């Protein structure tokens, strides 16, 4: 299969830039006729692009088309983020005025950048893998964790935060996007694993050598030691947003992470999801690092590292963003400690995920020898 289909998707995603600009120029005067014209023009351009790609030898994997649409929307989200920060102007001005207020929060800024950069890169990588017939399950699982974390926090934060009463009809447009993405998540989970196929009979000697006790695996021992304070930290922040009356909790929130008390409710939902999701994960990961043969460990670390990367990017960025009220931003004299703790909390799970996928022998169950006559 040639790369023309993947190239067409890349060009298709970039069409969103002129579409946003001309649509904004046409409907900026609030004219219904201009809005109708812009909508019809957009549909026409999209139809022509799809027709051009269909003429090529297109992949049969339905996720190819899902990721093509998502890549298009990711570029739109990047445009939204750039215009919100006044880096560009005149592309989505009208949309930002009529859209739900959630998009103009600091958290909304961060997920726009994440979707426009990180998710966009993952979509292009998965589209390239589909085009060339390669497996994209690892990238897909990382995206699954990132998407689920983003969707859960954003939807629940909109529902219970201070903007809960301002939810308008435009918010309903997220429902088809979420339903399509959830279906894609199930499709990715149903794909067969590929990393276990790489360790065939010629690797059985190395496989047995890897199955050592924890004390003879210093890297895994370090990860195990890390998981204990990581579990305590996620529970600690979860109790803060639940208004624990202990003085230590209140002092930490006041001096290091006042954003946890932001009335938008995004940080509160984020920390509760972390406590209920990451907390059990750390306990399960401890078991997986100590007991050999846990074949689910590489997949679990992929989903969790994707979720945590998205959560921490949004949390760190929103804690420092100028859209966050000054009283809820990280104090200047505490930023170094805040960044050190949160960056370590983000990076180490990525390293654990990398270790599980580059050296998965410990997590594989031994293959019984075939009986020979």
Protein Blocks (a to p, Z undefined) as FASTA:
>chain_A
ZZklmmmmmmmmmmmmmmmmmmmmmmmnopaklmmmmmmmmmmmmmmmmmmmmmpccdfb
lklmmmmmmmmmmmmmmmmmmmmnomaghklmmmmmmmcfklmpmklmmmmmmmmmmmmm
mmmmmmmmmmnopafklmmmmmmmmmmmmmmmmmmmmmmmmklmmccfklmmmmmmmmmm
mmmmmmmmmpccfklmmmcfklmmmmmmmmccfklmmklmmmmmmmmmmmmmmmmmmmmm
nopabfklmmmmmmmmmmlmpcnlmmmmmmmmmmmmmmmmmmmmmmmmmpghiaklmmmm
mmmmmmmmmmmmmmmmmmmpmklcfklpccfklmmmmmmmmmmmmmmmmmmmmmmmmmmm
lmpccddddddZZ
